[in-house]
Amino acid sequence: DALFEVISDGGIISFTRNGSVIRVVTYDDNDEAFTSMIGFTYKGSSATTIVEGINPIPCMVNFMKGNNPSDWIIGASTYGTLRYSDLYPGIDLIYAGAEDGIKSTFIVKPGANPADISMQFSGHENIDVGKEGTLIINTEAGPLTQSAPYCYQEIDGKRVEVSGTYF
């Protein structure tokens, strides 16, 4: 079901039509690996969402798993950004690489309801909201942290901060 993947030292993120699967790998002091698979879906998202890579990166990748060349993927395109168009009515989602990981940005168009955005997690031990407003997803491989939401409106060409939290 994966449409796109990000492969990093910390694991693999597979992007599907209505969510993601994060395969986290951590190592202890003895180089013993611990892995967890955390899934999340955008609950109530549109069945007609278009997921596309934008901002192409000038390189190709190959996935040659197994012995059967007909199962291989050769010359897959790479992108710096993914866009989920109309994930919810009037709401797009952008994923882009950032210095400390991947940044997700919801673009809420005038008249759309940001309260429609709903994530449902699976494969975790528990979820907490940290003191700084971060979302902490506790797993067997250790915690995954999502930054506190930063919300704003553009009014007369200026960013005006709007309060927002995880709940």
Chimera marker file (.cmm) of the C-alpha trace (Angstrom):
<marker_set name="trace">
<marker id="1" x="0.000" y="0.000" z="0.000" r="1" g="1" b="0" radius="0.5"/>
<marker id="2" x="3.026" y="2.314" z="0.203" r="1" g="1" b="0" radius="0.5"/>
<marker id="3" x="2.960" y="5.109" z="-2.364" r="1" g="1" b="0" radius="0.5"/>
<marker id="4" x="6.197" y="6.771" z="-1.175" r="1" g="1" b="0" radius="0.5"/>
<marker id="5" x="8.931" y="5.947" z="1.330" r="1" g="1" b="0" radius="0.5"/>
<marker id="6" x="11.530" y="7.856" z="3.301" r="1" g="1" b="0" radius="0.5"/>
<marker id="7" x="14.528" y="5.769" z="4.303" r="1" g="1" b="0" radius="0.5"/>
<marker id="8" x="16.713" y="7.105" z="7.114" r="1" g="1" b="0" radius="0.5"/>
<marker id="9" x="19.158" y="5.945" z="9.769" r="1" g="1" b="0" radius="0.5"/>
<marker id="10" x="16.297" y="5.838" z="12.287" r="1" g="1" b="0" radius="0.5"/>
<marker id="11" x="13.963" y="3.697" z="10.167" r="1" g="1" b="0" radius="0.5"/>
<marker id="12" x="11.572" y="3.832" z="7.243" r="1" g="1" b="0" radius="0.5"/>
<marker id="13" x="8.385" y="5.857" z="6.835" r="1" g="1" b="0" radius="0.5"/>
<marker id="14" x="5.912" y="4.500" z="4.290" r="1" g="1" b="0" radius="0.5"/>
<marker id="15" x="3.239" y="6.916" z="3.100" r="1" g="1" b="0" radius="0.5"/>
<marker id="16" x="-0.128" y="5.446" z="2.119" r="1" g="1" b="0" radius="0.5"/>
<marker id="17" x="-3.270" y="7.052" z="0.726" r="1" g="1" b="0" radius="0.5"/>
<marker id="18" x="-4.640" y="7.889" z="4.185" r="1" g="1" b="0" radius="0.5"/>
<marker id="19" x="-1.721" y="7.681" z="6.606" r="1" g="1" b="0" radius="0.5"/>
<marker id="20" x="1.731" y="6.291" z="7.277" r="1" g="1" b="0" radius="0.5"/>
<marker id="21" x="3.630" y="3.409" z="8.798" r="1" g="1" b="0" radius="0.5"/>
<marker id="22" x="6.812" y="4.264" z="10.674" r="1" g="1" b="0" radius="0.5"/>
<marker id="23" x="9.342" y="1.474" z="11.235" r="1" g="1" b="0" radius="0.5"/>
<marker id="24" x="11.610" y="2.704" z="14.026" r="1" g="1" b="0" radius="0.5"/>
<marker id="25" x="14.980" y="1.081" z="14.719" r="1" g="1" b="0" radius="0.5"/>
<marker id="26" x="17.127" y="1.929" z="17.750" r="1" g="1" b="0" radius="0.5"/>
<marker id="27" x="20.251" y="0.290" z="19.146" r="1" g="1" b="0" radius="0.5"/>
<marker id="28" x="21.390" y="-0.133" z="22.731" r="1" g="1" b="0" radius="0.5"/>
<marker id="29" x="24.997" y="0.101" z="23.965" r="1" g="1" b="0" radius="0.5"/>
<marker id="30" x="25.592" y="-3.523" z="22.863" r="1" g="1" b="0" radius="0.5"/>
<marker id="31" x="24.358" y="-2.799" z="19.299" r="1" g="1" b="0" radius="0.5"/>
<marker id="32" x="21.219" y="-4.845" z="19.931" r="1" g="1" b="0" radius="0.5"/>
<marker id="33" x="18.436" y="-3.577" z="17.658" r="1" g="1" b="0" radius="0.5"/>
<marker id="34" x="14.935" y="-2.714" z="18.872" r="1" g="1" b="0" radius="0.5"/>
<marker id="35" x="12.211" y="-2.137" z="16.309" r="1" g="1" b="0" radius="0.5"/>
<marker id="36" x="8.647" y="-0.906" z="16.426" r="1" g="1" b="0" radius="0.5"/>
<marker id="37" x="6.048" y="-0.360" z="13.742" r="1" g="1" b="0" radius="0.5"/>
<marker id="38" x="3.776" y="2.592" z="14.424" r="1" g="1" b="0" radius="0.5"/>
<marker id="39" x="0.873" y="3.224" z="12.107" r="1" g="1" b="0" radius="0.5"/>
<marker id="40" x="-1.432" y="6.146" z="11.827" r="1" g="1" b="0" radius="0.5"/>
<marker id="41" x="-4.329" y="7.035" z="9.627" r="1" g="1" b="0" radius="0.5"/>
<marker id="42" x="-6.149" y="10.266" z="8.996" r="1" g="1" b="0" radius="0.5"/>
<marker id="43" x="-9.521" y="9.298" z="10.381" r="1" g="1" b="0" radius="0.5"/>
<marker id="44" x="-12.416" y="10.413" z="8.171" r="1" g="1" b="0" radius="0.5"/>
<marker id="45" x="-10.133" y="11.559" z="5.343" r="1" g="1" b="0" radius="0.5"/>
<marker id="46" x="-11.369" y="11.788" z="1.774" r="1" g="1" b="0" radius="0.5"/>
<marker id="47" x="-11.348" y="8.668" z="-0.416" r="1" g="1" b="0" radius="0.5"/>
<marker id="48" x="-10.423" y="10.912" z="-3.365" r="1" g="1" b="0" radius="0.5"/>
<marker id="49" x="-7.220" y="12.342" z="-1.829" r="1" g="1" b="0" radius="0.5"/>
<marker id="50" x="-4.421" y="12.682" z="-4.380" r="1" g="1" b="0" radius="0.5"/>
<marker id="51" x="-0.948" y="11.887" z="-3.021" r="1" g="1" b="0" radius="0.5"/>
<marker id="52" x="1.917" y="13.154" z="-5.165" r="1" g="1" b="0" radius="0.5"/>
<marker id="53" x="5.607" y="13.833" z="-4.998" r="1" g="1" b="0" radius="0.5"/>
<marker id="54" x="6.581" y="17.427" z="-5.702" r="1" g="1" b="0" radius="0.5"/>
<marker id="55" x="9.963" y="19.191" z="-5.808" r="1" g="1" b="0" radius="0.5"/>
<marker id="56" x="11.797" y="16.388" z="-7.684" r="1" g="1" b="0" radius="0.5"/>
<marker id="57" x="15.330" y="15.530" z="-6.578" r="1" g="1" b="0" radius="0.5"/>
<marker id="58" x="17.717" y="14.792" z="-9.475" r="1" g="1" b="0" radius="0.5"/>
<marker id="59" x="18.431" y="11.148" z="-8.664" r="1" g="1" b="0" radius="0.5"/>
<marker id="60" x="16.765" y="7.777" z="-9.074" r="1" g="1" b="0" radius="0.5"/>
<marker id="61" x="16.688" y="4.801" z="-6.695" r="1" g="1" b="0" radius="0.5"/>
<marker id="62" x="16.357" y="1.055" z="-7.185" r="1" g="1" b="0" radius="0.5"/>
<marker id="63" x="14.672" y="-1.515" z="-4.943" r="1" g="1" b="0" radius="0.5"/>
<marker id="64" x="15.944" y="-4.992" z="-5.810" r="1" g="1" b="0" radius="0.5"/>
<marker id="65" x="14.436" y="-7.290" z="-3.206" r="1" g="1" b="0" radius="0.5"/>
<marker id="66" x="14.426" y="-11.032" z="-3.752" r="1" g="1" b="0" radius="0.5"/>
<marker id="67" x="15.668" y="-13.085" z="-6.690" r="1" g="1" b="0" radius="0.5"/>
<marker id="68" x="12.869" y="-12.327" z="-9.151" r="1" g="1" b="0" radius="0.5"/>
<marker id="69" x="13.722" y="-9.276" z="-11.317" r="1" g="1" b="0" radius="0.5"/>
<marker id="70" x="10.033" y="-8.818" z="-12.161" r="1" g="1" b="0" radius="0.5"/>
<marker id="71" x="9.512" y="-7.839" z="-8.480" r="1" g="1" b="0" radius="0.5"/>
<marker id="72" x="12.262" y="-5.210" z="-8.602" r="1" g="1" b="0" radius="0.5"/>
<marker id="73" x="11.602" y="-1.480" z="-8.902" r="1" g="1" b="0" radius="0.5"/>
<marker id="74" x="14.216" y="0.191" z="-11.085" r="1" g="1" b="0" radius="0.5"/>
<marker id="75" x="14.614" y="3.941" z="-11.600" r="1" g="1" b="0" radius="0.5"/>
<marker id="76" x="12.092" y="5.212" z="-9.031" r="1" g="1" b="0" radius="0.5"/>
<marker id="77" x="11.866" y="8.987" z="-8.866" r="1" g="1" b="0" radius="0.5"/>
<marker id="78" x="12.734" y="10.890" z="-5.697" r="1" g="1" b="0" radius="0.5"/>
<marker id="79" x="11.124" y="14.023" z="-4.270" r="1" g="1" b="0" radius="0.5"/>
<marker id="80" x="11.820" y="16.597" z="-1.597" r="1" g="1" b="0" radius="0.5"/>
<marker id="81" x="8.146" y="17.058" z="-0.723" r="1" g="1" b="0" radius="0.5"/>
<marker id="82" x="4.896" y="15.057" z="-0.668" r="1" g="1" b="0" radius="0.5"/>
<marker id="83" x="1.475" y="16.622" z="-1.010" r="1" g="1" b="0" radius="0.5"/>
<marker id="84" x="-1.868" y="15.138" z="0.039" r="1" g="1" b="0" radius="0.5"/>
<marker id="85" x="-4.402" y="17.243" z="-1.884" r="1" g="1" b="0" radius="0.5"/>
<marker id="86" x="-7.837" y="17.520" z="-0.235" r="1" g="1" b="0" radius="0.5"/>
<marker id="87" x="-7.029" y="15.126" z="2.588" r="1" g="1" b="0" radius="0.5"/>
<marker id="88" x="-10.148" y="16.645" z="4.118" r="1" g="1" b="0" radius="0.5"/>
<marker id="89" x="-12.466" y="19.092" z="2.342" r="1" g="1" b="0" radius="0.5"/>
<marker id="90" x="-10.397" y="22.241" z="1.808" r="1" g="1" b="0" radius="0.5"/>
<marker id="91" x="-7.372" y="20.867" z="3.700" r="1" g="1" b="0" radius="0.5"/>
<marker id="92" x="-4.076" y="19.806" z="2.108" r="1" g="1" b="0" radius="0.5"/>
<marker id="93" x="-1.153" y="18.155" z="3.889" r="1" g="1" b="0" radius="0.5"/>
<marker id="94" x="2.489" y="18.753" z="2.959" r="1" g="1" b="0" radius="0.5"/>
<marker id="95" x="5.434" y="16.625" z="4.152" r="1" g="1" b="0" radius="0.5"/>
<marker id="96" x="8.934" y="18.012" z="3.610" r="1" g="1" b="0" radius="0.5"/>
<marker id="97" x="12.400" y="17.190" z="4.858" r="1" g="1" b="0" radius="0.5"/>
<marker id="98" x="13.634" y="19.346" z="7.728" r="1" g="1" b="0" radius="0.5"/>
<marker id="99" x="16.928" y="19.604" z="9.576" r="1" g="1" b="0" radius="0.5"/>
<marker id="100" x="15.636" y="17.473" z="12.464" r="1" g="1" b="0" radius="0.5"/>
<marker id="101" x="13.384" y="15.065" z="10.543" r="1" g="1" b="0" radius="0.5"/>
<marker id="102" x="10.211" y="15.490" z="8.546" r="1" g="1" b="0" radius="0.5"/>
<marker id="103" x="7.901" y="18.456" z="8.878" r="1" g="1" b="0" radius="0.5"/>
<marker id="104" x="4.179" y="18.132" z="8.260" r="1" g="1" b="0" radius="0.5"/>
<marker id="105" x="2.107" y="21.191" z="7.394" r="1" g="1" b="0" radius="0.5"/>
<marker id="106" x="-1.658" y="21.335" z="7.066" r="1" g="1" b="0" radius="0.5"/>
<marker id="107" x="-2.899" y="24.017" z="4.685" r="1" g="1" b="0" radius="0.5"/>
<marker id="108" x="-6.436" y="24.946" z="5.754" r="1" g="1" b="0" radius="0.5"/>
<marker id="109" x="-8.200" y="26.957" z="3.055" r="1" g="1" b="0" radius="0.5"/>
<marker id="110" x="-10.788" y="29.631" z="3.901" r="1" g="1" b="0" radius="0.5"/>
<marker id="111" x="-14.057" y="28.029" z="4.977" r="1" g="1" b="0" radius="0.5"/>
<marker id="112" x="-12.484" y="24.630" z="5.783" r="1" g="1" b="0" radius="0.5"/>
<marker id="113" x="-12.714" y="23.262" z="9.315" r="1" g="1" b="0" radius="0.5"/>
<marker id="114" x="-9.374" y="22.431" z="11.012" r="1" g="1" b="0" radius="0.5"/>
<marker id="115" x="-11.313" y="20.337" z="13.564" r="1" g="1" b="0" radius="0.5"/>
<marker id="116" x="-11.791" y="17.773" z="10.751" r="1" g="1" b="0" radius="0.5"/>
<marker id="117" x="-8.122" y="16.756" z="11.124" r="1" g="1" b="0" radius="0.5"/>
<marker id="118" x="-7.989" y="13.543" z="13.159" r="1" g="1" b="0" radius="0.5"/>
<marker id="119" x="-5.128" y="11.051" z="13.492" r="1" g="1" b="0" radius="0.5"/>
<marker id="120" x="-5.608" y="7.518" z="14.800" r="1" g="1" b="0" radius="0.5"/>
<marker id="121" x="-2.426" y="5.711" z="15.947" r="1" g="1" b="0" radius="0.5"/>
<marker id="122" x="-1.691" y="1.985" z="16.256" r="1" g="1" b="0" radius="0.5"/>
<marker id="123" x="1.272" y="-0.118" z="17.394" r="1" g="1" b="0" radius="0.5"/>
<marker id="124" x="2.303" y="2.159" z="20.261" r="1" g="1" b="0" radius="0.5"/>
<marker id="125" x="2.462" y="1.590" z="23.992" r="1" g="1" b="0" radius="0.5"/>
<marker id="126" x="0.894" y="4.951" z="24.905" r="1" g="1" b="0" radius="0.5"/>
<marker id="127" x="0.745" y="8.576" z="23.818" r="1" g="1" b="0" radius="0.5"/>
<marker id="128" x="1.444" y="11.606" z="25.985" r="1" g="1" b="0" radius="0.5"/>
<marker id="129" x="1.472" y="15.348" z="25.442" r="1" g="1" b="0" radius="0.5"/>
<marker id="130" x="4.724" y="16.805" z="26.823" r="1" g="1" b="0" radius="0.5"/>
<marker id="131" x="5.057" y="19.996" z="28.846" r="1" g="1" b="0" radius="0.5"/>
<marker id="132" x="6.140" y="21.920" z="25.746" r="1" g="1" b="0" radius="0.5"/>
<marker id="133" x="3.082" y="20.678" z="23.824" r="1" g="1" b="0" radius="0.5"/>
<marker id="134" x="4.949" y="17.961" z="21.928" r="1" g="1" b="0" radius="0.5"/>
<marker id="135" x="3.252" y="14.675" z="21.111" r="1" g="1" b="0" radius="0.5"/>
<marker id="136" x="5.218" y="11.757" z="22.560" r="1" g="1" b="0" radius="0.5"/>
<marker id="137" x="4.441" y="8.352" z="21.059" r="1" g="1" b="0" radius="0.5"/>
<marker id="138" x="5.981" y="5.704" z="23.306" r="1" g="1" b="0" radius="0.5"/>
<marker id="139" x="7.120" y="2.514" z="21.564" r="1" g="1" b="0" radius="0.5"/>
<marker id="140" x="9.218" y="-0.555" z="22.357" r="1" g="1" b="0" radius="0.5"/>
<marker id="141" x="12.051" y="1.061" z="20.363" r="1" g="1" b="0" radius="0.5"/>
<marker id="142" x="11.808" y="4.284" z="22.356" r="1" g="1" b="0" radius="0.5"/>
<marker id="143" x="9.783" y="7.472" z="22.077" r="1" g="1" b="0" radius="0.5"/>
<marker id="144" x="8.844" y="9.196" z="18.826" r="1" g="1" b="0" radius="0.5"/>
<marker id="145" x="8.281" y="12.913" z="19.259" r="1" g="1" b="0" radius="0.5"/>
<marker id="146" x="6.225" y="15.255" z="17.111" r="1" g="1" b="0" radius="0.5"/>
<marker id="147" x="6.788" y="18.963" z="17.609" r="1" g="1" b="0" radius="0.5"/>
<marker id="148" x="4.086" y="21.042" z="19.206" r="1" g="1" b="0" radius="0.5"/>
<marker id="149" x="1.739" y="22.463" z="16.596" r="1" g="1" b="0" radius="0.5"/>
<marker id="150" x="2.567" y="25.892" z="15.284" r="1" g="1" b="0" radius="0.5"/>
<marker id="151" x="-0.604" y="27.450" z="13.867" r="1" g="1" b="0" radius="0.5"/>
<marker id="152" x="-1.084" y="30.762" z="12.139" r="1" g="1" b="0" radius="0.5"/>
<marker id="153" x="-3.281" y="32.695" z="9.744" r="1" g="1" b="0" radius="0.5"/>
<marker id="154" x="-2.076" y="35.031" z="7.065" r="1" g="1" b="0" radius="0.5"/>
<marker id="155" x="-3.865" y="38.353" z="7.488" r="1" g="1" b="0" radius="0.5"/>
<marker id="156" x="-2.925" y="41.256" z="5.223" r="1" g="1" b="0" radius="0.5"/>
<marker id="157" x="0.278" y="39.424" z="4.263" r="1" g="1" b="0" radius="0.5"/>
<marker id="158" x="1.389" y="38.898" z="7.880" r="1" g="1" b="0" radius="0.5"/>
<marker id="159" x="1.486" y="35.735" z="9.974" r="1" g="1" b="0" radius="0.5"/>
<marker id="160" x="-0.789" y="35.964" z="12.999" r="1" g="1" b="0" radius="0.5"/>
<marker id="161" x="-0.298" y="33.106" z="15.458" r="1" g="1" b="0" radius="0.5"/>
<marker id="162" x="-3.364" y="31.052" z="16.393" r="1" g="1" b="0" radius="0.5"/>
<marker id="163" x="-3.407" y="28.699" z="19.385" r="1" g="1" b="0" radius="0.5"/>
<marker id="164" x="-3.372" y="24.985" z="18.661" r="1" g="1" b="0" radius="0.5"/>
<marker id="165" x="-2.681" y="21.847" z="20.689" r="1" g="1" b="0" radius="0.5"/>
<marker id="166" x="-2.798" y="18.078" z="20.470" r="1" g="1" b="0" radius="0.5"/>
<marker id="167" x="-5.723" y="16.526" z="22.301" r="1" g="1" b="0" radius="0.5"/>
<link id1="1" id2="2" r="1" g="1" b="0" radius="0.2"/>
<link id1="2" id2="3" r="1" g="1" b="0" radius="0.2"/>
<link id1="3" id2="4" r="1" g="1" b="0" radius="0.2"/>
<link id1="4" id2="5" r="1" g="1" b="0" radius="0.2"/>
<link id1="5" id2="6" r="1" g="1" b="0" radius="0.2"/>
<link id1="6" id2="7" r="1" g="1" b="0" radius="0.2"/>
<link id1="7" id2="8" r="1" g="1" b="0" radius="0.2"/>
<link id1="8" id2="9" r="1" g="1" b="0" radius="0.2"/>
<link id1="9" id2="10" r="1" g="1" b="0" radius="0.2"/>
<link id1="10" id2="11" r="1" g="1" b="0" radius="0.2"/>
<link id1="11" id2="12" r="1" g="1" b="0" radius="0.2"/>
<link id1="12" id2="13" r="1" g="1" b="0" radius="0.2"/>
<link id1="13" id2="14" r="1" g="1" b="0" radius="0.2"/>
<link id1="14" id2="15" r="1" g="1" b="0" radius="0.2"/>
<link id1="15" id2="16" r="1" g="1" b="0" radius="0.2"/>
<link id1="16" id2="17" r="1" g="1" b="0" radius="0.2"/>
<link id1="17" id2="18" r="1" g="1" b="0" radius="0.2"/>
<link id1="18" id2="19" r="1" g="1" b="0" radius="0.2"/>
<link id1="19" id2="20" r="1" g="1" b="0" radius="0.2"/>
<link id1="20" id2="21" r="1" g="1" b="0" radius="0.2"/>
<link id1="21" id2="22" r="1" g="1" b="0" radius="0.2"/>
<link id1="22" id2="23" r="1" g="1" b="0" radius="0.2"/>
<link id1="23" id2="24" r="1" g="1" b="0" radius="0.2"/>
<link id1="24" id2="25" r="1" g="1" b="0" radius="0.2"/>
<link id1="25" id2="26" r="1" g="1" b="0" radius="0.2"/>
<link id1="26" id2="27" r="1" g="1" b="0" radius="0.2"/>
<link id1="27" id2="28" r="1" g="1" b="0" radius="0.2"/>
<link id1="28" id2="29" r="1" g="1" b="0" radius="0.2"/>
<link id1="29" id2="30" r="1" g="1" b="0" radius="0.2"/>
<link id1="30" id2="31" r="1" g="1" b="0" radius="0.2"/>
<link id1="31" id2="32" r="1" g="1" b="0" radius="0.2"/>
<link id1="32" id2="33" r="1" g="1" b="0" radius="0.2"/>
<link id1="33" id2="34" r="1" g="1" b="0" radius="0.2"/>
<link id1="34" id2="35" r="1" g="1" b="0" radius="0.2"/>
<link id1="35" id2="36" r="1" g="1" b="0" radius="0.2"/>
<link id1="36" id2="37" r="1" g="1" b="0" radius="0.2"/>
<link id1="37" id2="38" r="1" g="1" b="0" radius="0.2"/>
<link id1="38" id2="39" r="1" g="1" b="0" radius="0.2"/>
<link id1="39" id2="40" r="1" g="1" b="0" radius="0.2"/>
<link id1="40" id2="41" r="1" g="1" b="0" radius="0.2"/>
<link id1="41" id2="42" r="1" g="1" b="0" radius="0.2"/>
<link id1="42" id2="43" r="1" g="1" b="0" radius="0.2"/>
<link id1="43" id2="44" r="1" g="1" b="0" radius="0.2"/>
<link id1="44" id2="45" r="1" g="1" b="0" radius="0.2"/>
<link id1="45" id2="46" r="1" g="1" b="0" radius="0.2"/>
<link id1="46" id2="47" r="1" g="1" b="0" radius="0.2"/>
<link id1="47" id2="48" r="1" g="1" b="0" radius="0.2"/>
<link id1="48" id2="49" r="1" g="1" b="0" radius="0.2"/>
<link id1="49" id2="50" r="1" g="1" b="0" radius="0.2"/>
<link id1="50" id2="51" r="1" g="1" b="0" radius="0.2"/>
<link id1="51" id2="52" r="1" g="1" b="0" radius="0.2"/>
<link id1="52" id2="53" r="1" g="1" b="0" radius="0.2"/>
<link id1="53" id2="54" r="1" g="1" b="0" radius="0.2"/>
<link id1="54" id2="55" r="1" g="1" b="0" radius="0.2"/>
<link id1="55" id2="56" r="1" g="1" b="0" radius="0.2"/>
<link id1="56" id2="57" r="1" g="1" b="0" radius="0.2"/>
<link id1="57" id2="58" r="1" g="1" b="0" radius="0.2"/>
<link id1="58" id2="59" r="1" g="1" b="0" radius="0.2"/>
<link id1="59" id2="60" r="1" g="1" b="0" radius="0.2"/>
<link id1="60" id2="61" r="1" g="1" b="0" radius="0.2"/>
<link id1="61" id2="62" r="1" g="1" b="0" radius="0.2"/>
<link id1="62" id2="63" r="1" g="1" b="0" radius="0.2"/>
<link id1="63" id2="64" r="1" g="1" b="0" radius="0.2"/>
<link id1="64" id2="65" r="1" g="1" b="0" radius="0.2"/>
<link id1="65" id2="66" r="1" g="1" b="0" radius="0.2"/>
<link id1="66" id2="67" r="1" g="1" b="0" radius="0.2"/>
<link id1="67" id2="68" r="1" g="1" b="0" radius="0.2"/>
<link id1="68" id2="69" r="1" g="1" b="0" radius="0.2"/>
<link id1="69" id2="70" r="1" g="1" b="0" radius="0.2"/>
<link id1="70" id2="71" r="1" g="1" b="0" radius="0.2"/>
<link id1="71" id2="72" r="1" g="1" b="0" radius="0.2"/>
<link id1="72" id2="73" r="1" g="1" b="0" radius="0.2"/>
<link id1="73" id2="74" r="1" g="1" b="0" radius="0.2"/>
<link id1="74" id2="75" r="1" g="1" b="0" radius="0.2"/>
<link id1="75" id2="76" r="1" g="1" b="0" radius="0.2"/>
<link id1="76" id2="77" r="1" g="1" b="0" radius="0.2"/>
<link id1="77" id2="78" r="1" g="1" b="0" radius="0.2"/>
<link id1="78" id2="79" r="1" g="1" b="0" radius="0.2"/>
<link id1="79" id2="80" r="1" g="1" b="0" radius="0.2"/>
<link id1="80" id2="81" r="1" g="1" b="0" radius="0.2"/>
<link id1="81" id2="82" r="1" g="1" b="0" radius="0.2"/>
<link id1="82" id2="83" r="1" g="1" b="0" radius="0.2"/>
<link id1="83" id2="84" r="1" g="1" b="0" radius="0.2"/>
<link id1="84" id2="85" r="1" g="1" b="0" radius="0.2"/>
<link id1="85" id2="86" r="1" g="1" b="0" radius="0.2"/>
<link id1="86" id2="87" r="1" g="1" b="0" radius="0.2"/>
<link id1="87" id2="88" r="1" g="1" b="0" radius="0.2"/>
<link id1="88" id2="89" r="1" g="1" b="0" radius="0.2"/>
<link id1="89" id2="90" r="1" g="1" b="0" radius="0.2"/>
<link id1="90" id2="91" r="1" g="1" b="0" radius="0.2"/>
<link id1="91" id2="92" r="1" g="1" b="0" radius="0.2"/>
<link id1="92" id2="93" r="1" g="1" b="0" radius="0.2"/>
<link id1="93" id2="94" r="1" g="1" b="0" radius="0.2"/>
<link id1="94" id2="95" r="1" g="1" b="0" radius="0.2"/>
<link id1="95" id2="96" r="1" g="1" b="0" radius="0.2"/>
<link id1="96" id2="97" r="1" g="1" b="0" radius="0.2"/>
<link id1="97" id2="98" r="1" g="1" b="0" radius="0.2"/>
<link id1="98" id2="99" r="1" g="1" b="0" radius="0.2"/>
<link id1="99" id2="100" r="1" g="1" b="0" radius="0.2"/>
<link id1="100" id2="101" r="1" g="1" b="0" radius="0.2"/>
<link id1="101" id2="102" r="1" g="1" b="0" radius="0.2"/>
<link id1="102" id2="103" r="1" g="1" b="0" radius="0.2"/>
<link id1="103" id2="104" r="1" g="1" b="0" radius="0.2"/>
<link id1="104" id2="105" r="1" g="1" b="0" radius="0.2"/>
<link id1="105" id2="106" r="1" g="1" b="0" radius="0.2"/>
<link id1="106" id2="107" r="1" g="1" b="0" radius="0.2"/>
<link id1="107" id2="108" r="1" g="1" b="0" radius="0.2"/>
<link id1="108" id2="109" r="1" g="1" b="0" radius="0.2"/>
<link id1="109" id2="110" r="1" g="1" b="0" radius="0.2"/>
<link id1="110" id2="111" r="1" g="1" b="0" radius="0.2"/>
<link id1="111" id2="112" r="1" g="1" b="0" radius="0.2"/>
<link id1="112" id2="113" r="1" g="1" b="0" radius="0.2"/>
<link id1="113" id2="114" r="1" g="1" b="0" radius="0.2"/>
<link id1="114" id2="115" r="1" g="1" b="0" radius="0.2"/>
<link id1="115" id2="116" r="1" g="1" b="0" radius="0.2"/>
<link id1="116" id2="117" r="1" g="1" b="0" radius="0.2"/>
<link id1="117" id2="118" r="1" g="1" b="0" radius="0.2"/>
<link id1="118" id2="119" r="1" g="1" b="0" radius="0.2"/>
<link id1="119" id2="120" r="1" g="1" b="0" radius="0.2"/>
<link id1="120" id2="121" r="1" g="1" b="0" radius="0.2"/>
<link id1="121" id2="122" r="1" g="1" b="0" radius="0.2"/>
<link id1="122" id2="123" r="1" g="1" b="0" radius="0.2"/>
<link id1="123" id2="124" r="1" g="1" b="0" radius="0.2"/>
<link id1="124" id2="125" r="1" g="1" b="0" radius="0.2"/>
<link id1="125" id2="126" r="1" g="1" b="0" radius="0.2"/>
<link id1="126" id2="127" r="1" g="1" b="0" radius="0.2"/>
<link id1="127" id2="128" r="1" g="1" b="0" radius="0.2"/>
<link id1="128" id2="129" r="1" g="1" b="0" radius="0.2"/>
<link id1="129" id2="130" r="1" g="1" b="0" radius="0.2"/>
<link id1="130" id2="131" r="1" g="1" b="0" radius="0.2"/>
<link id1="131" id2="132" r="1" g="1" b="0" radius="0.2"/>
<link id1="132" id2="133" r="1" g="1" b="0" radius="0.2"/>
<link id1="133" id2="134" r="1" g="1" b="0" radius="0.2"/>
<link id1="134" id2="135" r="1" g="1" b="0" radius="0.2"/>
<link id1="135" id2="136" r="1" g="1" b="0" radius="0.2"/>
<link id1="136" id2="137" r="1" g="1" b="0" radius="0.2"/>
<link id1="137" id2="138" r="1" g="1" b="0" radius="0.2"/>
<link id1="138" id2="139" r="1" g="1" b="0" radius="0.2"/>
<link id1="139" id2="140" r="1" g="1" b="0" radius="0.2"/>
<link id1="140" id2="141" r="1" g="1" b="0" radius="0.2"/>
<link id1="141" id2="142" r="1" g="1" b="0" radius="0.2"/>
<link id1="142" id2="143" r="1" g="1" b="0" radius="0.2"/>
<link id1="143" id2="144" r="1" g="1" b="0" radius="0.2"/>
<link id1="144" id2="145" r="1" g="1" b="0" radius="0.2"/>
<link id1="145" id2="146" r="1" g="1" b="0" radius="0.2"/>
<link id1="146" id2="147" r="1" g="1" b="0" radius="0.2"/>
<link id1="147" id2="148" r="1" g="1" b="0" radius="0.2"/>
<link id1="148" id2="149" r="1" g="1" b="0" radius="0.2"/>
<link id1="149" id2="150" r="1" g="1" b="0" radius="0.2"/>
<link id1="150" id2="151" r="1" g="1" b="0" radius="0.2"/>
<link id1="151" id2="152" r="1" g="1" b="0" radius="0.2"/>
<link id1="152" id2="153" r="1" g="1" b="0" radius="0.2"/>
<link id1="153" id2="154" r="1" g="1" b="0" radius="0.2"/>
<link id1="154" id2="155" r="1" g="1" b="0" radius="0.2"/>
<link id1="155" id2="156" r="1" g="1" b="0" radius="0.2"/>
<link id1="156" id2="157" r="1" g="1" b="0" radius="0.2"/>
<link id1="157" id2="158" r="1" g="1" b="0" radius="0.2"/>
<link id1="158" id2="159" r="1" g="1" b="0" radius="0.2"/>
<link id1="159" id2="160" r="1" g="1" b="0" radius="0.2"/>
<link id1="160" id2="161" r="1" g="1" b="0" radius="0.2"/>
<link id1="161" id2="162" r="1" g="1" b="0" radius="0.2"/>
<link id1="162" id2="163" r="1" g="1" b="0" radius="0.2"/>
<link id1="163" id2="164" r="1" g="1" b="0" radius="0.2"/>
<link id1="164" id2="165" r="1" g="1" b="0" radius="0.2"/>
<link id1="165" id2="166" r="1" g="1" b="0" radius="0.2"/>
<link id1="166" id2="167" r="1" g="1" b="0" radius="0.2"/>
</marker_set>
